[in-house]
């Protein structure tokens, strides 16, 4: 492995650590403010933090597009970012509400279901799905059941259900971004969708919660981590790393996010690490890796 690839790998590992521990920040933030307030402020910070990147990378092009092309791209950007921001708002809201009742580790792995769901939903879109994907789906479902099934009938954790529901919206979000990224600048698209999500979340917070500056300041550390760390810094590291990282590595990173979420929950929040929790998480991780079998060993890659 050359130095460039090694550097990219290290950046991706740091990215997955930041994203994993973000589940801890989200969990802690709920001690001070409501889920919509937390998401509203952190996505606003995340959107603002990407503006310097836009200014840095927004270099003039030699081949300037025509006015008609600029108008068409503008509408694709507005409508596309609106759609992405709307789906992001629903997914993030369900996840954040669910984290009031479940652990950071479980939330990390249950959210990771989208890694399995994306290729399965792709069947509807005409994509081919091979045996490893189905094997991965089966392992992930078994792991999900072990991780979040009730001890007794009728006692299913509502937080787990909300996080599982959010995974479906993350799936739709990945598929939409996959389509939009072919026409739009990824950093500009991310900045805009984060801004839409922040707007929706803040409106919901004003209607459903009672946000106060004092409470927001008390939650300043988890908000800053979730906004600047998880969104701004981690997204930047991902963009830089993927210039030199093989596609397989980024696929594996998506799976490691849940591992670091579990580790963060154990170390920082003293969440239990029983055999059932570790077994279910392990099966889900194996399922996620199985869905990426062709990418890891075959070299094929479907744009995220």
C-alpha positions in Angstrom: 0.0 0.0 0.0 1.5 3.4 -1.0 1.7 6.4 1.3 -1.2 8.2 -0.5 -3.6 5.2 -0.1 -2.5 4.8 3.6 -3.2 8.5 4.3 -6.6 8.1 2.7 -7.3 5.0 4.8 -6.4 6.9 8.0 -8.6 9.8 7.1 -11.5 7.4 6.5 -10.9 5.7 9.8 -11.0 9.1 11.6 -14.2 9.9 9.7 -15.9 6.8 10.9 -14.8 7.4 14.5 -16.2 11.0 14.4 -19.5 9.7 12.9 -19.7 6.8 15.4 -19.1 9.0 18.4 -21.7 11.5 17.0 -24.4 9.0 18.2 -23.1 9.6 21.7 -23.3 13.4 21.2 -26.9 13.0 19.9 -27.8 10.9 23.0 -26.2 13.5 25.4 -27.9 16.4 23.7 -31.3 15.0 24.6 -30.5 15.7 28.2 -30.9 19.4 27.6 -33.0 20.1 24.5 -35.6 18.4 22.3 -34.8 16.4 19.2 -36.0 19.1 16.8 -34.0 21.9 18.5 -30.9 19.7 18.5 -31.2 18.9 14.8 -32.1 22.4 13.8 -29.1 24.0 15.4 -26.6 21.3 14.5 -27.6 21.1 10.8 -27.5 24.9 10.6 -23.9 24.8 12.0 -23.1 22.0 9.6 -24.4 24.0 6.6 -22.5 27.1 7.6 -19.3 25.2 8.2 -19.3 24.0 4.5 -19.5 27.5 3.0 -15.7 28.0 3.2 -15.3 24.8 1.2 -17.6 26.1 -1.5 -15.7 29.3 -1.7 -12.4 27.4 -1.9 -13.4 24.9 -4.6 -15.6 27.3 -6.6 -13.0 28.1 -9.2 -14.1 29.6 -12.6 -14.4 27.0 -15.3 -12.9 27.5 -18.8 -16.0 26.2 -20.5 -18.8 28.4 -19.2 -22.3 26.9 -19.5 -25.0 28.7 -21.5 -27.8 30.7 -19.8 -30.3 28.0 -20.6 -28.0 25.3 -19.0 -27.4 27.5 -16.0 -31.2 28.0 -15.5 -31.8 24.2 -15.8 -29.0 23.4 -13.4 -30.4 26.0 -11.0 -33.8 24.4 -10.9 -32.2 20.9 -10.5 -30.3 22.3 -7.6 -33.2 24.0 -5.9 -35.7 21.1 -6.3 -33.0 18.5 -5.7 -31.7 20.0 -2.5 -35.3 20.6 -1.3 -36.2 16.9 -1.8 -32.9 15.7 -0.2 -33.4 18.1 2.7 -36.9 17.0 3.2 -36.0 13.3 3.3 -33.0 14.1 5.5 -35.3 16.0 7.9 -37.6 13.0 8.3 -34.8 10.5 8.7 -32.9 12.7 11.2 -36.0 13.5 13.2 -37.0 9.8 13.5 -33.5 8.9 14.5 -33.1 11.7 17.0 -36.5 11.0 18.6 -35.7 7.3 18.8 -32.4 8.1 20.6 -34.3 9.4 23.6 -35.3 5.8 24.3 -32.5 3.6 23.0 -28.7 3.4 23.4 -26.1 5.1 21.1 -24.6 1.7 20.1 -28.0 0.2 19.1 -28.9 3.4 17.2 -25.6 3.2 15.3 -26.1 -0.3 14.1 -29.9 0.0 13.5 -29.2 3.2 11.4 -26.6 1.1 9.4 -29.5 -1.0 8.0 -29.5 1.4 5.1 -26.2 -0.2 3.9 -28.3 -3.4 3.4 -31.5 -1.7 2.3 -29.9 0.4 -0.5 -29.0 -2.6 -2.8 -32.3 -4.3 -2.1 -34.4 -1.2 -2.9 -32.2 -0.9 -6.0 -34.0 -4.0 -7.3 -37.1 -1.9 -7.8 -34.9 0.5 -9.8 -33.7 -2.3 -12.1 -30.4 -2.9 -10.4 -29.1 -6.5 -10.1 -28.8 -8.0 -6.7 -26.7 -11.1 -6.1 -26.5 -13.8 -3.4 -24.2 -11.9 -1.0 -26.7 -9.1 -0.7 -29.5 -11.5 0.2 -27.2 -13.2 2.7 -26.2 -9.9 4.2 -29.9 -8.9 4.5 -30.7 -12.2 6.3 -27.8 -11.7 8.7 -28.7 -8.1 9.3 -32.3 -8.9 10.1 -31.3 -11.6 12.5 -28.9 -9.3 14.2 -31.5 -6.5 14.3 -33.9 -8.9 16.0 -31.3 -10.1 18.6 -30.3 -6.5 19.2 -33.7 -5.0 19.7 -36.3 -7.7 20.2 -38.4 -7.4 23.4 -37.7 -9.6 26.3 -41.5 -10.2 26.5 -44.2 -9.8 23.8 -45.4 -6.2 23.5 -42.3 -4.6 25.1 -40.6 -3.5 21.9 -38.5 -0.5 22.6 -40.2 2.4 20.7 -36.8 4.1 20.3 -35.5 1.1 18.3 -38.6 1.2 16.1 -38.1 4.9 15.3 -34.4 4.4 14.5 -35.3 1.4 12.2 -37.9 3.6 10.5 -35.2 6.2 10.0 -33.0 3.7 8.2 -35.6 3.5 5.4 -35.4 7.2 4.9 -31.6 7.1 4.9 -32.0 4.5 2.2 -34.1 6.9 0.1 -31.7 9.7 0.8 -28.7 7.7 -0.4 -30.5 6.7 -3.6 -31.5 10.3 -4.3 -28.1 11.7 -3.6 -26.7 9.1 -5.9 -28.8 10.5 -8.7 -28.3 14.2 -7.9 -24.5 13.9 -7.4 -24.2 13.2 -11.2 -25.3 16.7 -12.0 -24.6 18.9 -8.9 -21.5 19.8 -6.9 -21.6 17.5 -3.9 -20.5 20.1 -1.3 -23.0 22.7 -2.6 -25.7 20.1 -2.5 -24.8 19.1 1.0 -24.8 22.7 2.2 -28.2 23.3 0.8 -29.8 20.1 2.0 -28.5 20.7 5.5 -29.9 24.2 5.4 -33.4 22.9 4.4 -33.2 20.3 7.1 -32.2 22.9 9.7 -35.1 25.2 8.6 -37.7 22.4 8.9 -36.3 21.3 12.3 -36.3 24.8 13.7 -39.9 25.3 12.6 -40.9 22.0 14.2 -39.0 23.0 17.4 -40.9 26.3 17.7 -44.2 24.5 17.2 -43.6 21.3 19.3 -41.0 22.3 21.8 -40.0 25.2 23.9 -36.4 26.0 22.9 -34.5 28.4 25.0 -31.0 30.0 24.6 -30.1 28.7 28.1 -30.9 25.1 27.2 -29.1 25.4 23.9 -26.0 26.7 25.6 -26.1 23.8 28.1 -26.1 21.4 25.1 -23.3 23.4 23.4 -20.7 20.6 23.4 -22.9 17.9 21.8 -24.4 20.4 19.4 -20.9 21.6 18.3 -19.7 18.0 17.9 -22.8 17.0 15.9 -22.7 20.1 13.7 -19.1 21.1 13.2 -17.5 17.7 14.0 -19.9 15.2 12.4 -21.1 17.3 9.5 -18.3 19.9 8.8 -15.1 18.2 9.7 -16.0 14.6 9.0 -17.6 15.4 5.6 -14.5 17.4 4.6 -12.2 14.5 5.6 -14.4 12.1 3.6 -14.2 14.3 0.5 -10.4 14.6 0.8 -9.9 10.9 1.4 -12.1 9.6 -1.4 -9.9 11.3 -3.9 -7.3 8.6 -3.3 -9.2 5.8 -1.5 -10.5 2.7 -3.4 -14.3 2.5 -3.5 -14.2 -0.6 -1.3 -12.7 1.2 1.6 -15.5 3.8 1.8 -18.1 1.0 1.7 -16.4 -0.7 4.7 -16.3 2.6 6.5 -20.1 2.9 6.4 -20.1 -0.4 8.3 -17.6 0.6 11.0 -19.7 3.6 12.1 -21.9 1.3 14.2 -18.8 -0.2 15.8 -17.5 3.1 17.0 -21.0 4.2 18.1 -21.2 1.1 20.3 -17.6 1.7 21.6 -18.5 5.3 22.4 -21.7 4.3 24.2 -19.8 1.9 26.4 -16.8 4.1 27.2 -18.6 7.5 27.6 -22.2 6.6 28.5 -21.5 3.4 30.4 -24.1 1.6 28.2 -24.3 -2.2 28.8 -22.2 -4.5 26.6 -24.0 -7.8 27.2 -23.7 -10.9 25.1 -27.0 -10.2 23.3 -26.0 -6.7 22.4 -22.6 -7.7 21.1 -24.0 -10.7 19.3 -26.7 -8.8 17.5 -24.2 -6.0 16.6 -21.8 -8.5 15.3 -24.3 -10.2 13.0 -25.4 -6.8 11.7 -21.8 -5.9 10.9 -21.3 -9.2 9.1 -24.5 -8.5 7.2 -23.4 -5.1 6.1 -20.0 -6.4 5.0 -21.7 -9.2 3.1 -23.7 -6.7 1.0 -20.4 -5.1 0.0 -18.8 -8.4 -1.1 -18.7 -7.6 -4.8 -17.2 -4.2 -4.0 -14.6 -5.5 -1.6 -13.4 -8.6 -3.5 -14.7 -8.0 -7.0 -13.7 -4.4 -7.5 -17.1 -3.3 -8.7 -18.7 -0.2 -7.2 -22.1 1.5 -7.3 -21.9 5.2 -6.5 -23.2 6.1 -3.1 
